[in-house]
Amino acid sequence: MRDDTRKTHETRTSWRTRRGLAGGAALLLTGIAVAPVAAAGERSAPGTRRGALVSVTPVADRDAGEVRAFLAGRDIATDSVRYGVRAYRLTYRTVDPYGKPTTATGLLTLPAGGGHRLDLVSDTHGTMVNRGYAPSAGDDFGRVPSYLNAGAGRAVAAPDYLGLGEGPGRHPYMDTRSSVTASVDMLRASRTAARQLGRPLTGDVYATGFSQGGQVAMALGRALRQGADHTFRLKALAPISGPYDLEGQEIPALYDGRVNDVSGVFYTSYWLVAQNRLHSIYQDPAEVFRAPYASRVEGLYDGTHEEEEIVTALPRSVKELLTPAFYERMRHPTGGLLAAMRVNDHTCDWKPDVPVRLYTGTGDTDVPIGNTHSCVAQLAERGKRARLVNQGDVDHFGVFKESAPQVVRWFDAVRD
């Protein structure tokens, strides 16, 4: 395993190993109630209104010192933290990729102090395979942006997406459209919950997200700009290391060494399995995956496996993972495979009327910097100049660790 690959993998492992201890300690220290609180008039309502709040469950209560300790333990700068935080799991109504009614969960985090009416940050998370690591379910890495932004005085809505957290079914990984509907509906549910909790929202929304969530943040910004919900006003966009260009950058990077082997196998297998449920890519896994992986790969992405389990159950390179024919098909995609790429490659082809900063790094071998260059170019073609913030020679999670506190400070500046 190359040094950069090992560093990224070990960073993920160390954060997740600490998850159980951190989550248990938080609940023991705060003594908060964990019984769900039904939203008034929603639990028994027969309607399927998108964004309707089903329940609110307190999941964390930390004072400012505990927030700083939580962040510092994950090597995150803490200078922007002024308040403690209170976090709640929201269950709300939304739709699945086919437009059918379903439910999803997400994390609403409020500052324990500050103004009465709160601006709202939408934070969309990166790739997760185990539903227990979603923001509303696991008290670890997925809550870093929520605690950072709420600690600075804003409310934060962090959707788990479909099929993660306590949402039913499997996660439609990298299906941008359904991630956006879940994110918009999480904003609506957060508006209702915040009002019931005595901290009404102003309607101003600041959108950020990391990795998969960076792409979702751009698409969410476009949806809000196009009037997905007129009660919300987009104020700024700050995505971090998003895979904005699968066809032109991310997939080619699997072949030219810009994506490290371990991450390449992980992302490629996850993406193919999930996208095949939405697009006609294969009829039998053996058309795509070599033996013995064809018989096990779909089961690995059922939402219950740890990332480390999946990595050890699959080969060390994409070439070893895929059949020779499909390996070449990925280079020259057609049909459902090409459609799966292109339907998610249009998150930057619009003109935001708000400030935009795109964070990335030259050392990122999960989502190479070329993705961000593509996004900047697409925005420029439509008359929007976005600032690219290059964090230098750091890995994927290093980009996040550097960028997340900077995003909070920038949101402060935009607001002021």
C-alpha positions as CSV (number, residue, x, y, z in Angstrom):
1,M,0.0,0.0,0.0
2,R,1.4,3.4,-1.0
3,D,2.2,5.9,1.8
4,D,-0.6,8.3,0.8
5,T,-3.1,5.4,0.6
6,R,-2.1,4.1,3.9
7,K,-2.4,7.5,5.6
8,T,-5.9,8.0,4.2
9,H,-7.1,4.6,5.3
10,E,-5.5,4.8,8.7
11,T,-7.1,8.2,9.3
12,R,-10.6,6.8,8.5
13,T,-9.9,3.8,10.8
14,S,-8.7,5.9,13.7
15,W,-11.7,8.2,13.6
16,R,-14.1,5.4,13.4
17,T,-12.5,3.3,16.1
18,R,-13.0,6.2,18.5
19,R,-16.7,6.6,17.5
20,G,-18.2,4.1,20.0
21,L,-16.3,5.5,22.9
22,A,-17.0,9.1,22.0
23,G,-20.7,8.6,21.4
24,G,-21.2,6.6,24.6
25,A,-19.2,9.1,26.7
26,A,-21.2,12.0,25.3
27,L,-24.5,10.6,26.4
28,L,-23.2,9.6,29.8
29,L,-21.8,13.0,30.4
30,T,-24.8,15.0,29.3
31,G,-27.5,12.7,30.7
32,I,-29.9,13.9,28.0
33,A,-33.2,12.2,27.2
34,V,-33.1,10.0,24.1
35,A,-36.8,9.2,23.7
36,P,-38.2,10.5,20.4
37,V,-40.5,13.5,20.6
38,A,-43.3,13.4,18.1
39,A,-43.7,16.5,16.0
40,A,-47.1,18.1,16.7
41,G,-49.7,17.0,14.2
42,E,-47.2,14.9,12.1
43,R,-46.8,11.4,13.4
44,S,-50.5,10.5,12.8
45,A,-51.0,12.6,9.7
46,P,-52.0,10.5,6.7
47,G,-50.4,13.0,4.2
48,T,-47.1,12.6,2.5
49,R,-46.0,16.2,2.3
50,R,-42.3,16.4,1.5
51,G,-40.3,17.7,4.4
52,A,-43.1,17.0,7.0
53,L,-41.5,16.4,10.4
54,V,-42.2,13.0,11.9
55,S,-40.2,13.0,15.0
56,V,-37.4,14.8,16.9
57,T,-34.9,12.8,19.1
58,P,-32.2,14.6,21.2
59,V,-28.9,12.9,20.6
60,A,-26.2,15.2,21.9
61,D,-25.7,18.2,24.3
62,R,-22.2,19.6,24.6
63,D,-20.9,22.8,26.2
64,A,-18.4,24.9,24.4
65,G,-15.4,23.2,26.1
66,E,-16.7,19.8,25.1
67,V,-17.2,21.0,21.5
68,R,-13.6,22.2,21.4
69,A,-12.3,18.9,22.8
70,F,-14.3,16.9,20.3
71,L,-12.9,18.9,17.4
72,A,-9.4,19.1,18.7
73,G,-9.4,15.3,19.1
74,R,-9.9,15.1,15.4
75,D,-7.2,17.7,14.5
76,I,-9.8,20.4,13.7
77,A,-9.1,24.0,14.5
78,T,-11.4,25.3,17.2
79,D,-10.9,29.1,17.2
80,S,-14.4,29.7,15.7
81,V,-16.2,27.9,18.6
82,R,-18.1,30.3,20.8
83,Y,-21.1,28.2,22.0
84,G,-22.0,24.8,23.1
85,V,-24.3,22.7,20.8
86,R,-27.5,20.7,21.1
87,A,-28.2,18.1,18.4
88,Y,-31.3,16.3,17.4
89,R,-32.1,13.4,15.0
90,L,-35.0,14.4,12.7
91,T,-37.2,11.9,10.9
92,Y,-39.0,13.4,8.0
93,R,-41.0,12.6,4.9
94,T,-39.3,12.7,1.5
95,V,-39.3,10.7,-1.8
96,D,-37.1,7.9,-3.1
97,P,-35.3,8.0,-6.5
98,Y,-38.5,7.0,-8.2
99,G,-40.6,9.7,-6.6
100,K,-42.4,7.4,-4.2
101,P,-43.0,8.5,-0.6
102,T,-40.5,7.4,2.0
103,T,-38.8,8.7,5.1
104,A,-35.2,9.9,5.9
105,T,-33.3,11.0,8.9
106,G,-30.8,13.8,9.5
107,L,-29.1,15.8,12.2
108,L,-30.2,19.3,13.3
109,T,-27.7,21.0,15.5
110,L,-28.4,24.3,17.3
111,P,-26.1,26.6,19.2
112,A,-26.6,26.7,22.9
113,G,-26.5,30.5,22.9
114,G,-26.3,33.4,20.4
115,G,-29.2,35.0,18.6
116,H,-32.8,33.9,18.9
117,R,-33.3,33.6,15.1
118,L,-30.7,31.6,13.4
119,D,-29.2,31.4,9.9
120,L,-29.0,27.8,8.6
121,V,-26.0,25.8,7.2
122,S,-26.7,22.8,5.0
123,D,-23.9,20.3,5.5
124,T,-23.9,17.3,3.1
125,H,-21.6,14.5,4.1
126,G,-19.1,12.4,2.2
127,T,-19.1,8.7,1.2
128,M,-20.4,6.4,3.9
129,V,-21.2,2.7,3.6
130,N,-22.4,1.9,7.2
131,R,-25.7,3.5,8.0
132,G,-24.5,3.8,11.6
133,Y,-22.0,6.5,10.7
134,A,-24.5,8.9,9.3
135,P,-24.6,12.3,11.1
136,S,-27.7,11.6,13.1
137,A,-26.6,8.1,14.1
138,G,-22.8,8.3,14.9
139,D,-21.2,10.8,17.1
140,D,-17.9,11.1,15.2
141,F,-16.4,12.4,12.0
142,G,-19.8,13.0,10.3
143,R,-20.7,15.6,13.0
144,V,-17.6,17.8,12.7
145,P,-19.1,20.4,10.4
146,S,-22.3,20.5,12.4
147,Y,-20.4,21.2,15.7
148,L,-18.1,23.7,14.0
149,N,-20.9,25.7,12.4
150,A,-23.3,25.5,15.4
151,G,-20.5,26.4,17.7
152,A,-20.1,29.6,15.7
153,G,-23.8,30.5,16.1
154,R,-25.7,29.0,13.2
155,A,-28.2,26.1,13.0
156,V,-27.0,23.2,10.9
157,A,-29.1,20.7,8.9
158,A,-27.1,17.6,8.0
159,P,-29.1,15.0,6.0
160,D,-28.2,11.4,6.3
161,Y,-29.4,10.9,2.7
162,L,-31.7,8.0,1.7
163,G,-30.9,4.6,3.1
164,L,-28.5,5.8,5.8
165,G,-29.1,6.6,9.4
166,E,-32.5,5.3,10.2
167,G,-33.9,5.7,6.7
168,P,-35.3,2.5,5.0
169,G,-33.7,0.7,2.1
170,R,-30.3,1.0,0.6
171,H,-28.4,4.2,-0.1
172,P,-28.5,5.3,-3.8
173,Y,-24.9,6.3,-3.7
174,M,-24.0,9.2,-5.9
175,D,-27.5,9.7,-7.1
176,T,-27.4,13.5,-7.0
177,R,-31.1,14.1,-7.7
178,S,-32.4,12.0,-4.7
179,S,-29.6,13.4,-2.5
180,V,-30.9,16.9,-3.3
181,T,-34.5,16.1,-2.6
182,A,-33.5,14.6,0.8
183,S,-31.4,17.7,1.5
184,V,-34.2,20.2,0.6
185,D,-36.7,18.2,2.6
186,M,-34.2,18.2,5.6
187,L,-34.1,22.0,5.4
188,R,-37.9,22.0,5.6
189,A,-38.0,19.6,8.5
190,S,-35.3,21.6,10.3
191,R,-37.4,24.8,9.9
192,T,-40.3,23.1,11.6
193,A,-38.2,21.5,14.4
194,A,-36.2,24.7,15.0
195,R,-39.4,26.7,15.5
196,Q,-40.8,24.0,17.9
197,L,-37.5,24.1,19.8
198,G,-37.7,27.9,20.2
199,R,-35.0,28.8,17.8
200,P,-36.7,29.9,14.6
201,L,-34.7,30.2,11.3
202,T,-34.2,33.4,9.3
203,G,-34.4,31.6,5.9
204,D,-30.8,32.3,4.9
205,V,-28.9,29.2,3.9
206,Y,-25.2,28.6,3.6
207,A,-24.3,25.4,1.8
208,T,-21.2,23.2,2.3
209,G,-20.4,19.6,1.9
210,F,-17.4,17.3,1.6
211,S,-16.5,14.7,-1.1
212,Q,-19.8,13.2,-2.3
213,G,-21.4,16.0,-0.3
214,G,-19.5,18.6,-2.2
215,Q,-21.2,17.6,-5.3
216,V,-24.5,17.5,-3.5
217,A,-23.9,21.0,-2.1
218,M,-23.4,22.4,-5.6
219,A,-26.6,20.7,-6.8
220,L,-28.6,21.9,-3.7
221,G,-27.4,25.4,-4.4
222,R,-28.8,25.2,-7.9
223,A,-32.1,23.7,-6.7
224,L,-32.5,26.6,-4.2
225,R,-31.6,29.1,-6.8
226,Q,-34.3,27.6,-9.1
227,G,-36.9,28.0,-6.4
228,A,-37.1,24.5,-4.9
229,D,-38.4,26.2,-1.7
230,H,-38.9,30.0,-1.9
231,T,-38.8,30.4,1.9
232,F,-35.0,29.7,1.8
233,R,-32.5,32.2,0.4
234,L,-29.1,30.8,-0.6
235,K,-26.3,33.1,0.7
236,A,-23.0,31.3,-0.1
237,L,-21.6,28.0,-1.4
238,A,-18.5,26.3,-0.1
239,P,-18.1,22.7,-1.3
240,I,-15.0,20.7,-0.4
241,S,-13.3,18.2,-2.8
242,G,-16.4,17.2,-4.7
243,P,-16.4,14.6,-7.6
244,Y,-18.0,17.1,-10.0
245,D,-16.8,15.5,-13.2
246,L,-17.0,11.7,-13.2
247,E,-16.7,11.3,-17.0
248,G,-13.9,13.8,-17.6
249,Q,-11.9,13.5,-14.4
250,E,-12.8,10.9,-11.7
251,I,-13.1,7.9,-13.9
252,P,-10.0,8.6,-16.1
253,A,-8.1,9.2,-12.8
254,L,-8.6,5.5,-12.0
255,Y,-6.5,4.6,-15.0
256,D,-3.7,7.2,-14.8
257,G,-2.8,6.9,-11.1
258,R,-4.3,10.1,-9.8
259,V,-6.7,7.9,-7.6
260,N,-5.0,5.6,-5.2
261,D,-5.8,1.9,-5.6
262,V,-7.6,1.2,-2.3
263,S,-9.9,4.2,-2.7
264,G,-10.4,3.4,-6.4
265,V,-11.6,-0.1,-5.7
266,F,-13.9,1.1,-2.9
267,Y,-15.5,3.9,-4.7
268,T,-15.8,2.1,-8.0
269,S,-17.5,-1.0,-6.6
270,Y,-19.8,1.1,-4.4
271,W,-20.8,3.3,-7.3
272,L,-21.4,0.5,-9.8
273,V,-23.6,-1.5,-7.3
274,A,-25.7,1.5,-6.3
275,Q,-26.0,2.9,-9.8
276,N,-27.0,-0.4,-11.3
277,R,-30.2,-0.2,-9.3
278,L,-31.0,3.1,-11.1
279,H,-29.5,2.5,-14.5
280,S,-29.1,-0.6,-16.6
281,I,-25.4,-1.3,-16.3
282,Y,-25.4,-5.1,-15.8
283,Q,-27.8,-8.0,-15.4
284,D,-25.4,-10.2,-13.5
285,P,-22.5,-9.0,-11.3
286,A,-20.2,-11.5,-13.1
287,E,-20.5,-9.3,-16.2
288,V,-18.6,-6.6,-14.3
289,F,-16.7,-8.1,-11.4
290,R,-14.2,-10.9,-11.5
291,A,-14.6,-14.1,-9.4
292,P,-14.7,-14.4,-6.5
293,Y,-15.8,-10.8,-6.0
294,A,-18.8,-11.0,-8.2
295,S,-20.6,-13.3,-5.7
296,R,-19.9,-11.0,-2.7
297,V,-19.7,-7.4,-3.8
298,E,-23.4,-6.5,-3.8
299,G,-23.9,-7.9,-0.3
300,L,-21.0,-5.8,1.0
301,Y,-23.0,-2.6,0.3
302,D,-26.1,-3.4,2.3
303,G,-25.5,-0.6,4.8
304,T,-24.3,-2.9,7.7
305,H,-20.7,-3.5,6.8
306,E,-17.7,-1.5,8.0
307,E,-15.5,0.2,5.4
308,E,-12.5,-1.9,6.6
309,E,-14.5,-5.1,6.1
310,I,-15.2,-4.1,2.5
311,V,-11.6,-3.1,1.7
312,T,-10.3,-6.4,3.0
313,A,-12.9,-8.4,1.0
314,L,-12.0,-6.8,-2.3
315,P,-8.8,-6.8,-4.4
316,R,-6.0,-4.2,-4.3
317,S,-6.7,-2.6,-7.7
318,V,-9.5,-1.8,-10.0
319,K,-7.9,-3.9,-12.7
320,E,-8.1,-6.9,-10.4
321,L,-11.7,-6.1,-9.4
322,L,-13.2,-5.8,-12.9
323,T,-13.4,-8.2,-15.8
324,P,-11.1,-7.3,-18.7
325,A,-14.1,-6.4,-20.9
326,F,-15.7,-4.1,-18.3
327,Y,-12.4,-2.6,-17.4
328,E,-12.1,-1.4,-21.0
329,R,-15.8,-0.4,-21.0
330,M,-15.2,2.0,-18.1
331,R,-12.6,3.7,-20.3
332,H,-15.1,4.2,-23.1
333,P,-18.5,4.2,-21.4
334,T,-21.8,3.7,-23.3
335,G,-25.4,3.0,-22.5
336,G,-26.4,2.9,-18.9
337,L,-22.9,3.3,-17.7
338,L,-22.4,6.6,-19.6
339,A,-25.9,7.7,-18.5
340,A,-25.0,7.1,-14.8
341,M,-21.9,9.3,-15.2
342,R,-23.6,12.1,-17.1
343,V,-26.7,12.5,-15.1
344,N,-24.6,13.4,-12.1
345,D,-22.0,15.5,-13.9
346,H,-24.1,18.7,-14.2
347,T,-23.8,20.2,-10.7
348,C,-21.6,23.1,-11.8
349,D,-23.3,24.1,-15.1
350,W,-25.2,27.1,-13.7
351,K,-24.6,30.7,-12.6
352,P,-24.9,31.2,-8.8
353,D,-25.7,34.7,-7.7
354,V,-24.0,34.3,-4.4
355,P,-20.3,34.0,-3.4
356,V,-18.7,30.6,-4.2
357,R,-15.5,29.1,-2.9
358,L,-14.3,25.6,-3.9
359,Y,-11.9,23.9,-1.6
360,T,-9.5,21.2,-2.8
361,G,-5.9,20.0,-2.6
362,T,-3.1,18.8,-5.0
363,G,-2.4,15.8,-2.8
364,D,-5.9,14.4,-2.9
365,T,-5.8,10.9,-4.3
366,D,-9.5,10.1,-3.6
367,V,-11.1,13.0,-5.5
368,P,-8.3,14.6,-7.6
369,I,-8.1,18.4,-8.0
370,G,-9.1,18.1,-11.6
371,N,-12.7,17.7,-10.5
372,T,-12.6,21.2,-8.9
373,H,-10.8,22.7,-11.9
374,S,-13.7,21.3,-14.1
375,C,-16.3,22.9,-11.8
376,V,-14.5,26.3,-11.8
377,A,-14.4,26.1,-15.6
378,Q,-18.1,25.2,-15.9
379,L,-19.1,28.1,-13.6
380,A,-16.8,30.5,-15.6
381,E,-18.4,29.5,-18.9
382,R,-21.7,30.7,-17.4
383,G,-20.3,33.9,-16.1
384,K,-19.6,33.0,-12.5
385,R,-16.1,33.5,-11.1
386,A,-15.5,31.1,-8.2
387,R,-12.4,31.1,-6.0
388,L,-10.5,27.9,-5.9
389,V,-8.8,27.3,-2.5
390,N,-5.9,24.8,-2.8
391,Q,-4.9,23.3,0.5
392,G,-1.7,21.9,-1.1
393,D,-0.1,18.5,-0.8
394,V,-2.5,16.9,1.7
395,D,-4.7,13.8,1.3
396,H,-8.5,13.8,1.0
397,F,-9.3,14.0,4.7
398,G,-6.4,16.5,5.1
399,V,-8.2,18.8,2.7
400,F,-11.3,18.5,4.9
401,K,-9.4,19.1,8.1
402,E,-7.9,22.3,6.7
403,S,-11.0,23.5,4.9
404,A,-13.9,22.9,7.3
405,P,-12.8,25.6,9.9
406,Q,-12.0,28.0,7.0
407,V,-15.5,27.6,5.6
408,V,-16.9,28.6,9.0
409,R,-14.8,31.7,9.1
410,W,-15.8,32.6,5.5
411,F,-19.5,32.2,6.3
412,D,-18.9,34.6,9.2
413,A,-17.4,37.1,6.8
414,V,-20.2,36.7,4.2
415,R,-22.8,37.2,6.8
416,D,-21.2,40.3,8.2
